[in-house]
């Protein structure tokens, strides 16, 4: 054997022996463990989205007039509550005028109705001509039409009077005043922006290639700077433009106390589910030389194993290497653990590890 190679092998052996001796000289390390298991996992990708309101409405004036009252920005209102008022003086005058028109038309109709009856009675006794009767009937029918028209104008004026008070169509918060107090607004002009706060949704955009996987899902994991959780899918919109190739997905955020406009991420499956040997991400030890895990043998000694990772979903990741189902793997305390070091397994039901709560 080459003397140089022989020397190198001897030095490597000495280093390994020293490391083993040093590991044995360390006191037992406290660790939390879990048994490796076969789990169904699907590859996922995190897509961006935003918390939105189901209703974000610009409320418009339905009659023209001067704005006499308008809610302030930030005002919380209930459904049916008045949030803006338009000067109703001209509308009150129009209502009174139409009331008078209805009274006049009704009086004329009543008179002509009685006149028709009188002439018909006289005609039966040959005291009135049929022409007079026909003329009276015609005038009565015209008066009936005039009365109906007058009543319609009165109903319109009453409706306009009601429209002079703009009410909230849903519970919400005023986020913008599009017109100011004292301004003259015309019918159809937007005067206030009201955002519903009771029914929140998230709008996310997922690749069209994820459509078949989303149709099989009912919930998606979401996370934001304010926390994490699971949101149910409200609707899928499998339509995208040729450039983005992204479709919209709506999630129900009613159970989240997150403000409108908050950016979030949602986990969307982008591959088929398969059974793999899975471990919590906390079990991975990331070092310069690569990724490894620590397996605990029957003598409570840590054995460091090099592994590669496959698909990941949530807190779990596929682990490929010299590890099998049922192996006891360190999930906390591996950062300073040495290969060959004795360990003391701790079970702490006050500590949450990768979503798994261990019981004493």
C-alpha positions, 0 to 999 in steps of 0.5 A, spaced: 500 500 500 502 507 498 505 509 504 501 516 503 495 513 503 496 508 509 497 515 513 491 518 511 487 512 512 490 512 519 489 519 520 481 518 518 481 512 523 484 516 529 479 522 527 473 518 527 475 514 534 476 521 537 469 523 535 466 517 538 470 518 544 468 525 545 460 523 543 460 518 549 463 523 554 458 528 553 452 528 558 446 525 555 442 530 551 435 531 552 431 530 545 423 529 543 422 524 538 417 521 533 416 515 529 417 515 522 411 513 518 408 512 511 403 518 510 400 520 503 403 527 501 402 531 495 407 536 492 404 543 494 406 550 492 404 557 495 400 562 491 399 569 493 392 572 495 389 578 498 383 578 504 377 581 500 370 583 502 364 580 498 361 586 497 365 593 496 360 598 493 360 605 491 353 607 493 350 612 488 345 618 489 338 616 486 335 623 486 338 629 484 339 635 489 344 638 494 348 633 499 345 635 506 348 629 510 354 624 509 357 619 514 364 620 516 370 615 513 371 610 518 363 610 520 361 603 522 353 602 519 348 597 520 344 594 514 338 600 513 342 605 517 342 612 513 349 614 511 347 620 506 341 625 505 339 629 499 335 636 500 328 633 500 325 640 500 323 640 492 321 633 493 316 635 498 313 640 494 313 635 488 309 630 493 304 635 495 303 638 488 302 630 486 297 629 492 293 635 489 293 632 482 290 626 485 285 629 489 283 633 483 283 627 478 279 623 483 274 628 484 273 629 476 272 622 475 267 621 481 263 626 478 263 623 471 262 616 473 255 619 476 254 623 470 254 617 466 249 613 470 244 619 470 245 619 463 244 612 462 238 612 466 235 618 462 236 614 456 232 608 458 226 613 458 228 616 452 230 623 455 237 623 453 240 621 446 245 615 446 250 620 443 250 624 450 251 617 453 257 615 449 260 622 450 259 622 458 262 615 458 268 617 454 270 623 458 269 618 464 274 613 462 279 619 460 278 621 467 280 614 470 286 614 466 288 621 468 287 619 475 291 613 474 297 617 471 296 622 477 297 616 482 303 614 478 306 621 479 304 621 486 308 614 487 314 616 484 314 623 488 314 618 494 319 614 491 324 619 490 323 622 497 325 615 500 331 615 495 333 622 498 336 618 504 341 613 502 341 607 506 346 601 507 345 595 503 349 591 508 353 591 515 359 595 513 364 600 514 365 607 510 372 607 507 371 613 502 367 619 501 366 620 493 362 627 494 362 632 500 357 635 504 353 641 500 355 639 493 350 638 488 349 631 486 346 628 480 342 622 479 347 616 479 353 619 481 357 615 486 357 619 493 360 614 498 364 607 498 361 602 503 365 595 504 362 589 508 366 587 514 362 581 516 363 576 510 370 576 508 373 572 502 380 571 500 382 571 492 388 567 490 391 566 483 393 559 482 396 555 476 391 552 471 395 546 472 392 545 479 385 545 477 384 538 477 387 537 484 383 543 487 376 540 484 378 534 489 380 539 495 375 542 500 380 546 504 386 550 503 392 551 508 393 559 509 398 563 512 399 571 513 403 575 518 397 574 523 397 567 523 396 560 520 389 556 519 385 553 514 380 556 509 374 552 505 374 553 498 368 557 496 369 557 488 373 556 483 374 560 476 377 556 471 378 561 466 385 565 465 388 569 460 394 566 455 399 570 459 398 569 466 395 562 466 392 563 473 385 562 475 382 565 481 380 561 487 375 564 492 376 562 500 371 563 506 375 567 511 369 568 515 373 565 521 379 569 521 380 576 524 384 578 519 383 585 516 381 587 508 387 588 504 392 583 508 396 579 503 396 572 505 399 565 502 395 559 500 398 552 499 395 549 493 397 542 491 400 541 484 401 533 483 398 527 485 398 524 492 402 518 494 404 514 500 411 516 502 416 516 508 414 522 512 418 526 517 416 533 520 421 538 517 423 540 525 427 533 524 432 535 519 439 538 520 441 542 515 449 543 515 454 545 510 456 538 508 448 536 507 442 534 510 441 529 515 437 526 521 438 523 527 435 516 529 435 513 536 437 506 537 435 501 542 441 503 546 438 510 546 444 513 542 444 518 536 446 515 529 446 521 524 444 519 517 445 523 511 438 523 507 435 527 501 428 530 501 422 529 496 416 532 496 413 536 502 406 538 504 405 543 510 409 541 516 411 534 513 416 532 508 418 526 504 425 523 507 429 518 502 435 515 505 437 509 510 431 510 514 424 506 515 417 506 518 417 505 525 425 508 526 425 513 532 427 520 529 429 526 533 425 532 532 427 537 537 434 537 540 438 535 534 442 542 533 447 540 538 447 533 538 453 529 536 453 522 532 454 516 537 452 521 543 447 518 548 440 521 549 435 522 554 428 522 551 423 527 554 416 527 552 413 534 554 405 535 553 406 543 553 411 543 547 408 543 540 412 540 535 410 541 527 403 541 529 404 534 533 403 534 541 406 529 545 403 526 551 407 525 557 
